[in-house]
């Protein structure tokens, strides 16, 4: 299909979508999931691979400091997106892998926070801690630093 025909088709689809009943509920929301740390912590970068390793309970050091993963379960959607798009596992498989790793190799599971205020307090109290949340939420908390963008996309 030529570029001009594609543009016309796109415009037609948009027009039809706008005229469809109940379109307000079908519009997707653009979201960005970010990795955050305390603003008081020294600045560092973390790759997606390092993020996966850290949240799988494996040691990751930055600048000679061992990092601590904090699981953000206060927002079920952010938690599911993190597991599926960053860790590449379902919640059930993730929990099984963590348990298996702890039993085989020792160590600890990353602590899970269901209360967003407790998560913020833990991030502020532990300069080596990192967690994840929606970018829009992270920007409302001046005590947080965005370390990396983990995923961006539409959520319906």
N, C-alpha and C positions, 0 to 999 in steps of 0.2 A: 504494500500500500504506500502511495507517495506521501510526502510530508504534508501537503496541502489537504489531501483526503483524510489523513490521520487527524489533523487539527479539527476538521469539520466533524468527524465522528466523535472526537472527544467533546466538542462543544454540544453536540446533539445529546450525548449521554448525560452531560451535566444538566442540560435543560430538562431532560426527562426526569432526572433524579430530583430536581427542584420542584417539578410539578407533581411528583408522586405523593400520595397521602402519607402522613406519618414520617416525613423525611427527617424531622428533628431527632428522632430516636435512632436513625440509621447513620448519622454523621459520625465518623471516626475521630477520636481525639489523639493528637500527636503527643507522645510522652518520651522523655529521656530518662534513663536510669543511670545514676552516677555512683561512683565510689567516693566516700567521704572520710575525712579524718578530722581531728581537732585542729583548729587554726593555730593553737599553741605548739603543735608538733612541727618539727623541721619539715620543710617541703621535700617531697619525693615523688617519683613516678612509679607506677606499677603497671606492668603489662597485663593483658587478659590472661595469659598463661600463668603468670605469677598470682593473679587474683584467684584463678581456679585452684591452684595448688594450695594457697593459703586457706581458702574456704573448704578444702578437702581435708584440712587438719595437718597439712605438711608445713614444715618450717620455711619461712621466707624472711630474709633479712634485707634491710635497706639502710645503707650507711652505718653498718655495724649494729643495727638495732633489730631485734626480732619483732616482727609484726604480729598483732593479735586480731583475728577475725571476729566480728560480732555480727551474728545473724539478725537481720531485721525482719521479724515476723509480725510487726505491728500493722503492716499493710499487706493483706493476703495477695493482692494482685502484684505488687512489687516483688514479693517473695517468689511467686510463681514465675514471673518473667525472669527474675534473676536465675532461678534454677534451670529454666528451660533454655534461655538465650545466652547465659554466661557459663553456667556449670554443665549444661547439656544433659540434664537428668530430670526425671520426675521427682517429686518430693519423696515418694516412697523409695525409689532407688538411691536417692541421695542419703536418706537416713540409714539404709542398709549398708551403703559403702562406708559411711562414717563409723557405724558400729563395728563393722568388720575390721576397719583400720585400727580402731582403738584396741580391740581384742588381740589383733595380730602383732601390732607394732607398739602398743602403748600410746601414751599421750592423752590429750583431752579433745573432746568435741568443742567446736566453737560455741560459746554461750548464745542462747536464743532469747531475744527480747520481744515480748508481745506488747509492751507499753512504750510508746514513742518517747515519753519523757525519761524513762529509765535508760533507754538507748542513748539519748542525748547526754545524760549525766555520765554514763559509762564512757562515751567517746571523749567527753571533756576531761574526765579523770585519768584516762589512759592515753598518753601521747603516742603510744605505739599501736593504738587500735584503729581499725578501719571497718566500715560498714557500707551499705548501699541504701539508696532511697531515690525517689523521684527528684529530678533536678529542681522542679518548682518548689518542693518542700525544703530542699537543702539551702536554697537561696534565701529563705525566710529566717535562717539561723546563722547569725554572724559569727558564732563560735565554731562553725564548720568550714572546712576547706574542701573544695571539690578536687579530688586527686585524679580522676579519670572519668571519661564518659564510657559507659559499658554497653549501652544499647539505646537505640532510638527507633521509634516506629509508631504505627497507628494501633490504637486499641478501640475496639467497638463496644 
